[in-house]
Amino acid sequence: MQTVVRGLASVYDIEHLVRLFYPGAEIRPRRTRGQDAVIAHLGRRRMLAGLCCAGQCSWEYAPLPGPDDNQTPEYALAALVYRLLCRRTGKRPPWGMLTGVRPVRIIHDSRAKGMSESEIRRLFCHKYDVTDEKFELALDIANRQSPWMQADERDYSLYIGIPFCPSRCSYCSFVSRTIEKEKKLVQPYVDLLCRELEDIRSLADHNRLHLKTIYIGGGTPTSLSADQLRQLMGTVRRLYDLGDIQEYTVEAGRPDCTDLEKLEVLKEYGATRISINPQTLSDEVLARIGRRHTAEDVIRCFEQARSVGHTNINMDLIAGLPGDTPDGFSATLDGVLTLSPENITVHTLTLKRASNLVIEQRQEEYGDVAQMISRCNVLGKAGYAPYYLYRQKGTLQNLENTGWCKPGYEGLYNIYIMEEVHTILSAGAGGSTKLRQQKGNLIKRVFNYKYPLDYINGFDAVLQRKEGVNDFYARYVDSQTSG
């Protein structure tokens, strides 16, 4: 399927809107004769939306929006395309026209503008055509997040990236390298990562910032050796008073590289929350996605974590994995509920361009993922509540990722980063520092090098880029405070 857009400076919104219906659709400057295409045209007097598919063409026309319509021409054209595609395909995406990552953020922003709940409901369900079920989910989460939405201008969280894994999962597109192939890079990487953390602490002190949460993610942090974990977490403990922060998460991730000693290190050096991520409890599906462990290994790892004193454990699951079924996913949910972790995060499989599933163009079988997600109602019945949500492009059936927790166990870093509550300072390869100004709702980014070798070779440039933190606070925060 081709997407041809004329008359707009940016094709981004319509490009991703069309992909809700035709995931493989690609932007073209003009239609290739004989090829299926979605056409969107913004003229001087009217708009046109067309769908040519399987030898048949359908067209819809509408006048340009007037000053009283409260619509931009860009939105009006996108809505025209959306209505046509709904009619022709018979599909209604559960999140309607929304293509963004953060639907819950729309509720927070709307409330900040003084909109009532009924007005926000009309925005979601009438303007964007979001289903009642998805709006209620977003509203429930927004309400639960409200105690943490007011941040000080100087608050920040720290993200530390470990871009190594025991093996690469077929669905993964993260910047990570397998330990076996990149072993010689790991120790130099950890050494420089500790130096970057020193630099970040200096930047934070210079700008009078207050640390709220720490998150060590990846990749798989426990792919490091126990001694390397001690080095890294020892540096963190030396630099920060861990008694002053709200939360310290480490992704223990996979049981094929997380042993009893490493779990003890995480506890000894101050982690207050860890993740042990089975993705599924089906051994057949685990093997199919490239995992080198069994469901029994997950259970063993979880029990070891409990035995050394970890009392706040998250478990990630993925709905829609190749070869899984709704009944198989239900069995995974039941198995995880038997373990009773404090957090359960349910992701919908996303087909990412950099993943092996897409690169190798595998013809995988994906189960009815919408039915799998619907079966998460057992989490509510078991006492868990949804507390954060985000969406990704390429997600099967345009669904979402949702974090569930027992009362009082909300993962605060997840809320802070997803709702862009405050600054995130990132260390390590692939790190994206996100600087947040509260008053002007302004966000600026500073990027580290993407791959471990580039990070190591370009480390001086990484530190130089971090000077952008000082520039940001001097220009956008200190100037506001003094003025």
N, C-alpha and C positions, 0 to 999 in steps of 0.2 A: 504494500500500500504506500502510495506517495502522498505527501501533504504539500500543497501549493498555496502560498499566502501572498496576496498582493495588497498594497496600499497601507501596510503597517510598518513602522520602523523596527519593531521587535516581533519576532514570530514565536517567542518562547512559550507564551501561554497557550496558543492554539496548537503548537507542536505537541506539547505534553497532554493537552486535552484530547487530541485525536488518539494518542497512545493509550488512553483509557479504554478505547474500543478496539484499536488495532495496535497491539504492543510493538510490532516491528516497523511501524510507519516511519518514513524518513522524509525530511524536508527536501524539496526540489525547487529550483527556480522556475521551472515550467513543467507541465505534465508531458510525460512521454506517451506518445500515441499508443493506444491499446493497453496501457497499464491502468490498474485500479488507482483511484486518486480521490482524496478529499480536497476540495477547493474552497478557499475563503478569500473574498474580495471586498475591500472597503473602497467604495467609489465616492464621487463628489456629492451624490444625491441619495444613494441607496447602498445597501449591503447585499451580498450574495453568498450563499453557502451551497455547495454542491457535493454529491457523492456519486462517483461513477464506479460501479462494482459489478463484475460478472456480466458486462455488456449492457447494463442498465444504468441510467443516470437520473438522479432526482435533484431538484433545485428548490431552494427557498429564498425569497427576497423580502427585504424589510427596509423602511426608510431609515435614514440616519437618526439617532436619538436627538431629541430637542433639548433645550435648556431646562425644561421642566421634568424630563424623564429621570434625572438623577442617575445617569449612566454615562460612562465614557464610551466612545465609539469602539475602543478595543474590547471592553467587556460585552457590549451589545453584539459585536460580531462573533465573539466566542460563544455567547448564549445561543445565537442563531445556529452555529455549527453544532453545538451540543444537542439542541432540540432535533435537528435533522438526523443526527447519528442515533439518538435514542429511538426515533421513529423507525428508521430503516433497519437497525440491528435488533430491535426488541430488547435491548439491554438498558438497565438503569444502574449506573455505578452507585454503590452504597454511600460514597462520599460526594455524589453529585458532580458538580463542576470543579470542586476543589482539587487542585493538584499539588498544593504545598505540603511541606513536611509537618507543620505545626498547627493543626486545626484548633487545639485547645488555646493556643496563644491568641487566636482571633477573639475568643470569649474574654480573655483577660483584657485585651486592648479595647474591646467594645465596652466593657464595664468602666474602664478608665475614662472613656469618652462620655460616660453618663447614660449609656443605653440600658433600658430595662430588659428583664429576662424575655418578655414577650417580643420586644424588638429584636433581640439577638436570635430568638427562635425563628422569626420571620426571615432574618438575614440568612440563616443556615438552611432552613427547610423550604423557603419560597425562592429567594434569590439564587442560592447555590444548589438547590434541589437535593440536599442531604437527607437521607432517610431519618425518620423519627428515632429509630433505634440508635443510629450513630450519633445523632445530636445529643440524645440523653446520656450516652456514654461520655462524650466530650464534656457535657455540662457537669456530670457527676465528678469527673476528674478535676475540672476547674475549681469546683467547690472544695474538693479535698486539698488542692494545692494552695488555696488562698492564704493560709498562715505563713507561707514561705515566699510569697510574691513581693513583699516589701523588703528591698535590700538597701543597705547603705552604699553610698557612692564608692566607698573604698573596699567593699567586700570582694573577695575573689576565691576561686577554687583552683586547685593544682591538678593537672593531668600529667601522668608520666607514662610514656608509651614504650612498650617492649615489642619490637616488630619481629619476633621469632615464634615459631610453633614447632611441635614435633613432626607434624605433617600438614599438608594443605587440604582443607575440606573442599569438596567440589563446588560448593555454592559460594565460597568466600572470595571477596575482592579486596580485602584489607591489605594494606602495605605490610606484608609479613614474609619472612623467609624461613625455610625449614632449618632446624638446628643442625641436622646432619650435613647439609651442604654449606652452611655459613658458620660453622663452629669457630673458625679462626677469627671471625669478626666480633664474637659475643663479648669477650673480655675487654677489648678496646672500646667497644660500644658502651659497656657499663661504666668504664672509667670516665669517659667523656660525659655520659649522662649525669654522673655525680657532679662533675664540674659545672654542667649547665644548671643543675639545681642550686649550686652555690650562687651562680650569677642571678638566677631568678629570685633567690632570697634577698640579694642586694637590691635588685630592682624594686621588690615589694617594700623593703624598708625605706628606700629613697622616696617612694611615692605614698608612704604611710598606709599601706594596704593591710587588710585584716583577712587572714586565711579562715575559710569556713569548712571546706571539705578537701580530701585528697582521694584521687582515684588512680590506681595503677592498672592499666589495661593493655590491650595488644591487638593482634597477636595473643600469645599466652605467656604471661609473666612467669609462671612456674616452669616454663621451659628453661629458665636460668637454673644454674646449680644452686644448692642450698647456700654455699659460700657467697655466690654472687648476689643472692637475695639478701643475705646479711649485709653485704657491702652497700647495696642500694638502700635498703630500709634503714640501715644504721646511719647513712647520710641524712635521710629524711628525719630521723629521730633527733639527730644532732642539730639540725637546722631549725626545727620547729618544736614548740611545746605542744605535744600531742594531746595534752589534757585540755587545751583551749579550743580544739576543733570539734565540729559537730559529728563528723563521720570520716572514716578512713577505710576505703574499699580496695581490695586486691582481687583481681580475677584469677582464682586458682584454676578455673577453666576446665582443663581436661585431665581425667584420672590417669592417663598414660604417661604423664610427667609430673604428677602431684603425689608425693609420697608423705609418709608420716613426719619425716624430718622437716620437710618444707612447710607442712601445715603448722608445725611447732614454731618454726621461724616466723611465719606470718603472725601468729598469736603473740610471741615474745616481743616482736618489734612494733606492736601497736595497732595492727589491723583490727577494726571493729566490725567489718562486714566483708564477706568473701563471696565469690561466685563459684559454684561447681556446676558445669553446664553439660547436661547429657544430650541436649537437642532432641533426642528420642530414646526410649527404652527398648526399641526393637533392634536386636543384634543384626538382623538382615539389612535394615535401613542404615544402621551405623556403618556397616561394611560398604554399602553402596555409595555413601558420601565420602568415603576415604578416612573414616575414623579408625584408629588402631586400638580400640578398647571395646569392651562389652558393657551391657547394662549392669552386669554384676560388678564390674570395676567401678562404675559410678556409685553404686550403693556402698561398696567398701570404702571409697574415698569419702563419701558423706559421713559414714559412721566414724571414720578416723577423725574427721574434722570435729565432730561432736565430742569425741573422746579427749581431745586436747583443749576443749573449752570454747570453740567457736559457737556463738549463740545467735548470730545473725547471718544466715546463709541464703543466697539467691540461687535459683536454678533456671537456666534458659532452656526454652523449648522452641522448636520450629514447626509450624503447621505447613503442610504441603511438600515435605521432602519427597524426593523421588522414591516410588515404591510404597510410600505410606498410604494408609486409608483412614477414613473417619473412625472406624472401630479401633484401628491400631493407635491412632492419636488419643482416643479415649482411654485406651489401656495405659499409655504413657502418663496421661493426666492422673489416672487412678494410682499408678505406681509412685509418682512424685508426691501426691497427697499423702500417701502412706508414710513417707519420710517426714512430712510436715515441715518443710523449710519456711523461713520467715517471708521470703519473696519468691514469686514465680513470674518470670517474664516470658510472655508468649509472642514470638515473632512470626510473621507470615513470610514464607519464602520469597525472596526477591531475586529476580534474574538479573544479575549485574554483569556489565559488559566485560569486566576484567576477571570474572569467575571462570573456572574450567567448564562449567555447565554451558556457558555461552560461547567461550572461545572454541571449544571442541564441538559445538553445535550438536550436542547430544539430543537424541529424541527420547527424552525421559517421560515417564508416566507420573503425572501429578494428580493426587487425589482431589476430592471435592473440598477445597480448602475453606470455602465459606461454611460448609457443614462442620469442619473441624473447629473453626473459630467459634461457631455457635455452641459447641459443646463445652466451651470454657465457662458456661453458666454454673458448672459444678464447682468452680472456684469460689463464686459468690456464696453458694450453699455451704461451702466448707469454712466460711468466715474470712475469706480474702476479699479485698476491695481494690478496684483499679485506681492507680494514683498517678501514672504518667502514660503518655501515648505519643507516638510519632508515626509518620508514614514515609515511604520511600518510593521513588520512581521505579517502575519495573516489578512492583509487588504483585503477586498473583491475585487476580480478581479485585484489584484496587482496594485491598484491605489494609490492615494496620498492625502495628506492634504495640502491645500493651503490657505495662508492668502492674502486677497484682501484689498486694502485701497483706500481712496480718496487721491489725490495728497497732499503730505506733512504730511500724517498721518501714515507713516510706524511705526509699533510697533518695536522699536529698540531692546528691550530685546529679542524679538523673533529672530531677525537677529543675535544678539550676541551669543545666546546660540546655535542656530541651526547650524551656520557656525563656531562655536568654535573660535570666534574672540578674546575673552579675558577671563580671569578668572571669574568663578562664585562661590561666597561664599554662601553656603546654610545653613539656620537655620531651625531647627524643625525636627520632625519625618519623616523619609524617605528622608531626605536631602542628596544630593550628591554634595559635593564641587568638582569643576573641576578646577584644577590649570593649567594655560597655560603659557608655555614659548615660546615667539615669535621666537627668533633666531633659536632655535633647533626644533621648531614645536613639542614640547614635551607636553604631557598632563598626569597629575597624578590626582588621585581621593582620596577623604577622605569621608567616609560614616558615616552618623548618624544611630542610631538605627531605624529600619523600622516602628515599631508600637508605638502609643502614650504611652502605659503603660511601654514598654521597655525604651523609651526615658526618661520618668520621673524617673524610678528606676535606670537607668544607666547614669544619667545626668553628673556625674563627669567624667565618661569614655568618654562621648561626648566631653567635653571640653579638655580632654587629647588628644583625637584623633586630635582635631583642631590644636594642636601643630605641626602637619604635615605641616601646612601652613608656619610656620617659617622655618622649615627644607627645604621645597621646595625652597623658595626664597633665603635662604642662600646658598644652593647647586647649584641651576640651574640659578638663575638670578643675585644675587650679585657677584657670582664668575666670571660670564661672564663680568659684568660691570667693576669690578676692574681689571680683567685680560686684 
